[in-house]
Amino acid sequence: MKKLFITTALAAVFTLSAQAQDATATIHLGQGKQKINREIYGQFSEHLGSCIYGGLWVGPESNIPNIDGYRKDVFEALKALKVPVLRWPGGCFADDYHWMDGIGPKKDRPSLRNNNWGGTIEDNSFGTHEFLNLCEMLGCEPYISGNVGSGTVKEMAQWVEYMTSDGDTPMARLRRQNGREKAWHVKYFGIGNEAWGCGGNMTPQYYSDEFRKFNTYLRDYTGNKLYRIASGASDYDYDWTKVCMDNIGDRMQGISLHYYTCSGWNGPKGSATNFDNDQYYWALGKCLEIEEVIKKHKAIMDEKDPEGRIGLLVDEWGTWWDEEPGTVPGHLYQQNALRDAFVASLSLNVFHKYTDRVKMANIAQVVNVLQSMILTDQEGTGHMVLTPTYHVFEMYTPFQEAIYLPVDLDTEIIPVSKAYFKEKENAADAGYRPCPLLSASAAKTQDGSIIFALTNVSLDKDQTVSVSIDDFKAKTVSGRILTSPKADDFNDFEHPNRVQPVAFKDAKIGKDGKLSVKLPAKSIVVLTIQ
């Protein structure tokens, strides 16, 4: 029986003593069937703020150490993260982007005004070659978002030919003229982005017809087979998914879903680092609601596609807070606190559960934008910092391609107010979301080890968790922990290692082979059990 606090505020929870609480977890080793797709750990890079220019790319002439124009420190950090797939060039930017402006000699490329994000003038020095070469260097799959909103069928078809044709075709010859002899491998291709909004303000019926038209002219060249992705719904728009499943069907291999931990699109969203306890728990409750959203979209897809041929791709997700004071409006530069690390951990745990349908997820975004992995300085001095979210992704890398194992977890649950600001208590979104104090995920790796992640989101209570594994007697356990004294702690250029993982010593194996894990408040632990 789960312990439940019924309260209209969180004050009752915070007055509880900070003593250790007991919880139990059972890992079902024999029930593992589905692989955790490594693409769930995907990244997203949009021409937005300093994600590309100053983040991934500084150019070969920069004083900042670089590898053929790519920031060396950022590249090495992403390489260590084992990034499986990288989405580009947007986002909203994708439906304003015309790819031919970003090829050929740099001096001949026209400049571009970024109409979606701050009106920034870009020089198009980062284009198709620069992106696809970066993916090759990182060893990750490229995910291209094609322009449906302001582009043409011919433009998109020629882009696919340019990238993937090795034949004696016009676009392949143009690519060779621009210095790339061999075609790239491009698997993932999005036919539009947010077609319901910045990608064209379309109805689902109209977009479905546009997809069918554009898709007709996208060819599979030289053994390169496209995985065609439809522009899917924003969070709770289940009708969009239904219409696309009905009208597009198996012409697509995947359909996207966007879900942000955000208080709304009008007015302030709150600070990334200055928040109270209610706002902290609100964020966790909001991020966990993605499970219900996935289940409802999945149910529609299961009815229309019972064989599971079409994947659900959560290709934009994460926290969206107010821009940091003093930064460029429209560049969405935000700090990244321990709270964001919890959002990452809880969300990844949810994605693991639905890997039969969720084939990819791309956190927004990789550098300097929203819930990023990496922050680089805005003054061009070459400083870089890894965020708490980066450390979660790095700690979770063993889950990639491992076999998901169901976990029964008995933990306290608190009802968290849906209202973010005090004045919204009586708004239409008033109500409560459940927020378990513990979250867990387990998987079996190819060498037979069990990876077990435990997250304690409580601000003030340690948790002692008794862990048993069906038909398995643990012999050794090791792990790391990510924690900090305060949930609003973050890394900056003066304190780059304030929040970072360290060795975890409080997992003990009993004589019966069961584990006892003492989780501090505000902590994420990843264990390797053998």
C-alpha positions as CSV (number, residue, x, y, z in Angstrom):
1,M,0.0,0.0,0.0
2,K,1.4,3.4,-1.0
3,K,1.5,6.1,1.6
4,L,-0.5,9.1,0.5
5,F,-0.5,12.7,2.0
6,I,-3.8,14.4,1.3
7,T,-3.2,18.2,1.5
8,T,-4.1,21.3,-0.4
9,A,-0.6,22.6,0.1
10,L,2.9,21.1,0.5
11,A,3.4,22.6,4.0
12,A,2.4,19.4,5.7
13,V,5.0,17.5,3.8
14,F,7.8,19.9,4.7
15,T,7.0,19.8,8.4
16,L,7.7,16.1,8.5
17,S,11.0,15.3,10.1
18,A,14.0,14.6,7.9
19,Q,14.3,11.0,9.1
20,A,15.0,8.1,6.8
21,Q,11.9,6.5,5.3
22,D,11.5,2.9,4.2
23,A,10.6,1.9,0.7
24,T,10.8,-1.3,-1.3
25,A,11.7,-2.1,-4.9
26,T,11.5,-5.4,-6.8
27,I,13.2,-5.8,-10.1
28,H,11.6,-8.5,-12.4
29,L,14.6,-10.0,-14.2
30,G,12.5,-12.6,-16.0
31,Q,10.1,-10.1,-17.5
32,G,12.6,-8.2,-19.6
33,K,11.6,-8.1,-23.3
34,Q,12.0,-4.7,-24.8
35,K,15.2,-3.0,-25.7
36,I,15.7,0.6,-24.5
37,N,16.4,2.3,-27.8
38,R,19.6,4.3,-27.6
39,E,17.9,7.1,-29.6
40,I,15.9,7.9,-26.5
41,Y,19.1,9.7,-25.4
42,G,18.9,11.9,-28.5
43,Q,19.9,15.6,-28.7
44,F,18.4,18.6,-30.5
45,S,20.4,21.4,-32.1
46,E,18.5,24.3,-33.5
47,H,19.7,27.6,-35.0
48,L,18.5,29.4,-31.9
49,G,20.6,31.8,-29.7
50,S,24.1,30.4,-29.3
51,C,23.3,26.7,-29.7
52,I,25.1,26.5,-33.1
53,Y,27.2,29.7,-33.3
54,G,29.3,29.9,-30.2
55,G,28.0,26.5,-29.0
56,L,28.8,23.8,-31.5
57,W,30.5,26.0,-34.0
58,V,33.1,28.7,-33.8
59,G,34.7,28.4,-37.2
60,P,38.3,27.3,-38.0
61,E,39.7,30.8,-37.6
62,S,38.5,31.2,-34.0
63,N,40.9,31.7,-31.1
64,I,38.8,29.2,-29.2
65,P,40.3,25.8,-29.6
66,N,38.4,23.9,-32.3
67,I,38.5,20.9,-34.6
68,D,37.8,22.2,-38.1
69,G,35.6,24.9,-36.7
70,Y,33.8,22.7,-34.0
71,R,34.4,23.8,-30.5
72,K,36.9,21.2,-29.2
73,D,35.7,21.2,-25.6
74,V,32.0,20.9,-26.6
75,F,32.8,18.2,-29.2
76,E,34.8,16.1,-26.6
77,A,32.0,16.5,-24.0
78,L,29.4,15.2,-26.5
79,K,31.7,12.4,-27.6
80,A,31.9,11.2,-24.0
81,L,28.1,11.4,-23.8
82,K,27.7,8.8,-26.6
83,V,25.1,10.9,-28.4
84,P,23.1,8.5,-30.5
85,V,21.1,11.0,-32.7
86,L,21.2,14.7,-33.3
87,R,18.3,16.7,-34.7
88,W,18.8,19.8,-36.9
89,P,18.2,22.6,-38.0
90,G,15.0,23.0,-35.9
91,G,12.5,23.5,-34.4
92,C,10.7,26.5,-35.8
93,F,13.9,27.5,-37.6
94,A,13.5,24.5,-39.9
95,D,10.5,25.8,-41.7
96,D,12.3,29.1,-42.4
97,Y,15.5,27.4,-43.6
98,H,16.5,26.9,-47.2
99,W,19.3,24.5,-47.4
100,M,21.0,25.7,-50.6
101,D,21.9,28.9,-48.7
102,G,24.2,26.8,-46.5
103,I,26.3,25.0,-49.0
104,G,29.3,26.0,-51.2
105,P,32.2,28.4,-50.4
106,K,31.5,30.3,-47.1
107,K,32.2,33.7,-48.7
108,D,29.4,33.0,-51.3
109,R,26.7,32.0,-48.7
110,P,24.0,34.6,-48.2
111,S,23.3,35.8,-44.7
112,L,20.0,34.9,-43.0
113,R,17.8,36.7,-40.5
114,N,16.5,34.3,-37.9
115,N,12.9,35.4,-37.8
116,N,11.8,33.0,-35.1
117,W,14.5,33.6,-32.5
118,G,15.5,37.2,-31.8
119,G,16.0,38.4,-35.4
120,T,19.7,37.4,-35.3
121,I,21.6,37.7,-38.5
122,E,23.5,34.4,-39.3
123,D,26.1,33.9,-42.0
124,N,25.1,30.4,-42.9
125,S,28.6,29.1,-42.2
126,F,27.1,26.1,-40.5
127,G,25.1,24.2,-43.1
128,T,24.5,20.7,-44.4
129,H,28.1,19.7,-44.7
130,E,29.0,21.1,-41.3
131,F,26.1,19.3,-39.6
132,L,26.5,15.9,-41.3
133,N,30.3,15.9,-40.9
134,L,29.8,16.6,-37.2
135,C,27.4,13.6,-36.9
136,E,30.0,11.4,-38.6
137,M,32.7,12.6,-36.2
138,L,30.4,12.0,-33.2
139,G,29.4,8.6,-34.5
140,C,25.7,9.5,-34.2
141,E,22.7,9.4,-36.6
142,P,21.7,12.7,-38.1
143,Y,18.0,13.7,-37.9
144,I,17.1,16.3,-40.5
145,S,14.0,18.4,-40.2
146,G,12.7,19.4,-43.6
147,N,11.0,22.6,-44.6
148,V,7.3,22.1,-45.3
149,G,6.1,25.5,-44.0
150,S,7.9,27.8,-46.4
151,G,9.6,25.3,-48.6
152,T,8.7,23.4,-51.8
153,V,8.5,19.8,-52.7
154,K,11.3,20.2,-55.2
155,E,13.5,21.9,-52.6
156,M,13.1,19.0,-50.1
157,A,13.5,16.3,-52.7
158,Q,16.7,17.9,-53.9
159,W,18.0,18.1,-50.4
160,V,17.5,14.4,-49.9
161,E,19.2,13.7,-53.2
162,Y,22.1,16.1,-52.4
163,M,22.8,14.3,-49.1
164,T,22.2,10.6,-50.0
165,S,22.7,10.0,-53.7
166,D,25.9,8.4,-54.9
167,G,24.7,8.3,-58.5
168,D,25.4,10.6,-61.4
169,T,22.5,12.9,-60.4
170,P,22.4,16.7,-60.5
171,M,22.5,17.2,-56.7
172,A,25.1,14.5,-56.2
173,R,27.3,16.3,-58.7
174,L,26.7,19.5,-56.9
175,R,27.7,17.9,-53.6
176,R,30.9,16.6,-55.1
177,Q,31.6,20.1,-56.5
178,N,31.3,21.3,-52.9
179,G,34.0,18.9,-51.7
180,R,32.1,15.8,-50.5
181,E,32.6,12.8,-52.8
182,K,30.7,10.1,-50.9
183,A,27.0,10.4,-50.0
184,W,26.2,10.7,-46.3
185,H,24.0,8.2,-44.5
186,V,20.9,10.0,-43.4
187,K,18.3,7.8,-41.7
188,Y,15.9,10.1,-39.9
189,F,14.0,12.7,-41.9
190,G,11.2,14.9,-40.5
191,I,8.6,16.1,-43.0
192,G,7.9,19.5,-41.3
193,N,8.0,20.5,-37.7
194,E,5.1,21.8,-35.4
195,A,2.9,22.1,-38.5
196,W,0.1,23.1,-36.1
197,G,2.1,26.2,-35.1
198,C,5.3,27.8,-36.4
199,G,5.5,25.2,-39.1
200,G,2.5,26.5,-41.0
201,N,-0.5,26.8,-38.6
202,M,-2.2,23.9,-40.4
203,T,-5.0,21.7,-39.4
204,P,-4.2,18.0,-39.0
205,Q,-6.2,17.2,-42.1
206,Y,-4.4,19.7,-44.2
207,Y,-1.0,18.7,-42.8
208,S,-1.7,15.0,-43.5
209,D,-2.3,15.9,-47.2
210,E,0.9,17.9,-47.3
211,F,2.8,15.0,-45.8
212,R,1.5,12.7,-48.4
213,K,2.5,15.1,-51.2
214,F,6.0,15.9,-49.9
215,N,6.6,12.3,-49.0
216,T,5.8,11.1,-52.6
217,Y,9.0,12.8,-53.9
218,L,11.5,11.8,-51.3
219,R,13.5,9.0,-52.8
220,D,15.7,6.3,-51.2
221,Y,19.0,6.6,-52.9
222,T,22.0,4.2,-53.1
223,G,20.8,1.9,-50.3
224,N,19.9,4.8,-48.0
225,K,16.5,4.2,-46.6
226,L,14.7,7.1,-45.0
227,Y,12.8,6.8,-41.7
228,R,10.1,9.3,-42.5
229,I,8.8,11.3,-39.5
230,A,5.5,13.2,-39.4
231,S,5.1,16.4,-37.5
232,G,3.0,15.2,-34.6
233,A,1.1,16.7,-31.7
234,S,1.8,19.2,-29.0
235,D,1.3,17.4,-25.6
236,Y,-2.5,17.0,-25.1
237,D,-3.7,17.2,-28.7
238,Y,-4.8,13.7,-29.2
239,D,-7.0,14.5,-32.2
240,W,-3.8,15.4,-34.1
241,T,-2.4,12.0,-33.6
242,K,-5.7,10.3,-34.5
243,V,-6.1,12.2,-37.8
244,C,-2.5,11.6,-38.8
245,M,-2.7,7.9,-38.0
246,D,-5.9,7.7,-40.1
247,N,-4.7,9.8,-43.1
248,I,-1.0,9.1,-43.3
249,G,-0.8,5.6,-41.8
250,D,2.1,3.5,-42.8
251,R,3.5,6.1,-45.2
252,M,5.3,7.3,-42.1
253,Q,7.7,5.3,-39.9
254,G,7.4,7.7,-37.0
255,I,5.3,10.6,-35.6
256,S,6.6,13.2,-33.2
257,L,5.4,14.5,-29.9
258,H,6.4,17.7,-28.1
259,Y,6.1,18.1,-24.4
260,Y,7.7,20.8,-22.2
261,T,7.8,21.2,-18.5
262,C,6.5,24.8,-18.8
263,S,3.9,26.8,-16.9
264,G,2.5,28.2,-20.1
265,W,3.3,30.2,-23.2
266,N,2.0,33.6,-22.1
267,G,3.7,35.6,-19.3
268,P,6.6,34.6,-17.0
269,K,7.6,31.0,-16.7
270,G,9.7,31.3,-13.6
271,S,13.4,31.3,-12.9
272,A,15.6,28.3,-13.5
273,T,17.4,28.9,-10.2
274,N,15.2,31.0,-8.0
275,F,12.2,29.0,-7.0
276,D,10.3,27.9,-3.9
277,N,9.3,24.5,-2.7
278,D,5.9,24.6,-4.3
279,Q,7.5,25.5,-7.7
280,Y,10.0,22.7,-7.3
281,Y,7.4,20.0,-6.8
282,W,5.2,21.5,-9.5
283,A,7.9,21.0,-12.0
284,L,8.4,17.4,-11.1
285,G,4.6,16.7,-11.2
286,K,4.4,18.5,-14.6
287,C,7.3,16.5,-16.1
288,L,5.8,13.2,-14.8
289,E,2.5,14.0,-16.5
290,I,4.2,13.1,-19.8
291,E,3.5,9.4,-18.9
292,E,-0.2,9.9,-19.1
293,V,0.3,11.9,-22.3
294,I,2.4,9.1,-23.9
295,K,-0.1,6.5,-22.8
296,K,-3.0,8.3,-24.5
297,H,-1.1,8.9,-27.7
298,K,0.1,5.3,-27.6
299,A,-3.5,4.0,-27.2
300,I,-4.5,5.8,-30.4
301,M,-1.5,4.4,-32.2
302,D,-2.0,0.9,-30.8
303,E,-5.6,0.9,-32.2
304,K,-4.5,2.0,-35.6
305,D,-1.2,0.2,-35.7
306,P,-1.4,-2.9,-33.5
307,E,1.9,-4.3,-34.9
308,G,3.8,-1.3,-33.6
309,R,5.4,-0.4,-37.0
310,I,5.1,3.4,-36.4
311,G,7.3,4.9,-33.7
312,L,6.4,7.7,-31.3
313,L,9.3,10.2,-31.2
314,V,9.4,12.7,-28.3
315,D,11.7,14.9,-30.3
316,E,11.3,18.0,-28.2
317,W,11.1,17.8,-24.4
318,G,12.6,19.3,-21.3
319,T,12.2,22.4,-19.0
320,W,11.4,25.9,-20.3
321,W,12.1,28.7,-17.9
322,D,12.6,32.4,-18.2
323,E,15.7,33.6,-20.0
324,E,18.6,34.5,-17.8
325,P,18.7,38.3,-16.9
326,G,21.0,40.2,-19.2
327,T,20.9,37.7,-22.0
328,V,19.6,38.3,-25.5
329,P,15.8,38.2,-25.7
330,G,14.6,35.4,-27.9
331,H,17.8,33.3,-27.4
332,L,16.3,31.1,-24.6
333,Y,19.5,30.9,-22.6
334,Q,18.7,29.5,-19.2
335,Q,20.7,28.1,-16.3
336,N,20.3,24.5,-15.3
337,A,19.9,23.5,-11.7
338,L,19.7,20.2,-9.8
339,R,15.9,20.5,-10.3
340,D,16.5,20.1,-14.0
341,A,18.5,17.0,-13.4
342,F,15.5,15.5,-11.6
343,V,13.3,16.4,-14.6
344,A,15.7,14.6,-16.9
345,S,15.9,11.5,-14.7
346,L,12.2,11.2,-14.1
347,S,11.5,11.7,-17.9
348,L,14.1,9.1,-19.0
349,N,12.6,6.6,-16.5
350,V,9.2,7.1,-18.2
351,F,10.6,6.7,-21.7
352,H,12.2,3.4,-20.7
353,K,8.8,2.0,-19.7
354,Y,7.3,2.7,-23.2
355,T,10.2,1.7,-25.4
356,D,7.9,-0.6,-27.4
357,R,6.4,2.6,-28.9
358,V,8.8,5.4,-27.9
359,K,11.6,5.0,-30.4
360,M,13.4,8.3,-29.9
361,A,13.5,11.3,-27.6
362,N,15.5,14.6,-28.2
363,I,15.9,16.9,-25.2
364,A,15.8,20.6,-26.0
365,Q,18.6,21.6,-26.5
366,V,22.2,20.4,-26.7
367,V,24.1,23.7,-26.0
368,N,23.1,27.1,-24.5
369,V,19.3,26.7,-25.1
370,L,16.6,25.6,-22.6
371,Q,17.5,22.4,-20.7
372,S,21.0,22.1,-22.3
373,M,23.8,19.6,-21.7
374,I,26.4,22.3,-22.0
375,L,26.8,26.0,-21.4
376,T,29.4,28.1,-23.1
377,D,30.3,31.7,-22.2
378,Q,28.6,34.4,-24.0
379,E,31.7,36.6,-24.2
380,G,33.8,34.4,-26.5
381,T,36.5,33.6,-23.9
382,G,36.3,29.9,-24.4
383,H,34.8,28.8,-21.1
384,M,32.5,25.8,-20.9
385,V,30.5,24.1,-18.2
386,L,28.7,20.8,-18.0
387,T,25.2,21.1,-16.5
388,P,23.5,18.7,-14.0
389,T,21.4,17.5,-16.8
390,Y,24.5,16.5,-18.7
391,H,25.6,14.4,-15.7
392,V,22.3,12.6,-15.7
393,F,22.6,11.6,-19.3
394,E,26.2,10.5,-18.8
395,M,25.3,8.4,-15.7
396,Y,22.5,6.8,-17.7
397,T,24.5,5.8,-20.8
398,P,24.6,2.1,-19.7
399,F,20.8,2.1,-20.3
400,Q,21.3,2.5,-24.1
401,E,20.4,-0.7,-25.9
402,A,19.9,-2.6,-22.6
403,I,16.8,-4.7,-21.9
404,Y,14.2,-2.9,-19.9
405,L,13.3,-4.6,-16.6
406,P,10.0,-3.8,-14.9
407,V,10.3,-2.5,-11.3
408,D,7.6,-2.6,-8.6
409,L,8.3,0.4,-6.4
410,D,6.5,1.1,-3.1
411,T,7.0,4.7,-2.2
412,E,5.3,7.8,-0.7
413,I,3.2,9.8,-3.1
414,I,2.3,13.5,-2.6
415,P,-0.4,15.4,-4.5
416,V,1.3,18.4,-6.2
417,S,-0.7,21.4,-7.1
418,K,-1.1,22.0,-10.8
419,A,-1.0,25.8,-10.2
420,Y,2.5,27.3,-10.7
421,F,2.0,30.9,-9.6
422,K,-0.1,31.7,-6.5
423,E,-2.6,33.8,-8.5
424,K,-3.4,30.7,-10.6
425,E,-4.8,28.7,-7.6
426,N,-8.3,29.2,-8.9
427,A,-7.5,29.0,-12.6
428,A,-8.9,26.3,-14.9
429,D,-5.8,24.3,-14.5
430,A,-6.2,24.0,-10.7
431,G,-6.0,20.5,-9.4
432,Y,-3.3,18.0,-8.4
433,R,-0.8,15.7,-9.9
434,P,0.7,12.7,-8.1
435,C,4.4,13.0,-7.4
436,P,6.1,9.9,-6.1
437,L,9.1,10.7,-3.8
438,L,11.1,7.9,-5.4
439,S,11.5,6.9,-9.1
440,A,13.3,3.9,-10.4
441,S,14.3,2.2,-13.6
442,A,16.2,-1.0,-14.3
443,A,17.8,-2.8,-17.3
444,K,20.0,-5.7,-18.1
445,T,23.1,-5.1,-20.2
446,Q,24.7,-7.5,-22.7
447,D,27.3,-8.6,-20.1
448,G,24.5,-9.7,-17.7
449,S,24.9,-6.8,-15.3
450,I,21.8,-5.0,-14.0
451,I,21.7,-1.2,-14.2
452,F,19.4,0.3,-11.6
453,A,18.6,4.0,-11.3
454,L,17.0,5.4,-8.2
455,T,15.9,9.0,-7.8
456,N,14.9,10.6,-4.5
457,V,13.2,13.9,-5.2
458,S,12.3,14.7,-1.6
459,L,13.7,18.0,-0.5
460,D,14.2,16.9,3.1
461,K,13.8,13.2,3.6
462,D,16.4,10.4,3.1
463,Q,15.0,7.1,1.9
464,T,16.2,3.6,2.7
465,V,15.2,1.3,-0.1
466,S,15.2,-2.5,0.2
467,V,15.8,-3.9,-3.3
468,S,15.2,-7.5,-4.4
469,I,15.8,-9.0,-7.8
470,D,13.7,-12.0,-9.0
471,D,16.0,-15.1,-9.4
472,F,19.1,-13.1,-8.9
473,K,21.5,-13.0,-6.0
474,A,23.7,-9.9,-6.1
475,K,27.4,-10.4,-5.5
476,T,28.8,-6.9,-6.2
477,V,27.4,-3.5,-6.4
478,S,28.9,-0.1,-7.4
479,G,27.6,3.2,-8.4
480,R,27.6,7.0,-8.5
481,I,25.4,9.7,-7.0
482,L,24.4,13.1,-8.2
483,T,23.3,15.5,-5.4
484,S,23.9,18.9,-3.9
485,P,22.9,20.7,-0.7
486,K,20.1,22.7,-2.5
487,A,17.8,21.9,-5.3
488,D,18.6,25.3,-6.9
489,D,22.4,24.6,-7.0
490,F,23.9,24.9,-10.5
491,N,27.2,24.9,-12.2
492,D,28.6,28.2,-13.7
493,F,31.9,29.3,-15.0
494,E,33.2,30.3,-11.6
495,H,31.9,27.0,-10.0
496,P,31.9,24.4,-12.8
497,N,31.9,21.4,-10.5
498,R,29.4,22.4,-7.8
499,V,27.0,19.7,-9.0
500,Q,28.8,16.6,-10.3
501,P,28.6,12.8,-9.8
502,V,30.8,11.1,-7.2
503,A,31.2,7.5,-6.0
504,F,28.2,6.1,-4.1
505,K,29.1,3.9,-1.1
506,D,25.7,3.4,0.6
507,A,24.4,0.4,-1.3
508,K,25.0,-2.8,0.7
509,I,24.4,-6.5,-0.2
510,G,22.8,-8.7,2.5
511,K,23.4,-12.3,3.0
512,D,20.3,-13.1,1.1
513,G,21.6,-11.2,-1.9
514,K,19.2,-8.3,-1.5
515,L,20.3,-4.7,-1.5
516,S,19.8,-2.0,1.0
517,V,20.3,1.5,-0.5
518,K,20.4,4.6,1.6
519,L,19.4,7.5,-0.6
520,P,20.0,11.0,0.6
521,A,17.3,13.6,-0.1
522,K,17.7,15.3,-3.5
523,S,19.7,12.6,-5.1
524,I,20.1,10.5,-8.2
525,V,21.9,7.2,-7.9
526,V,22.8,4.8,-10.7
527,L,24.0,1.3,-9.6
528,T,25.7,-1.5,-11.5
529,I,24.7,-4.9,-9.9
530,Q,26.5,-8.1,-10.7
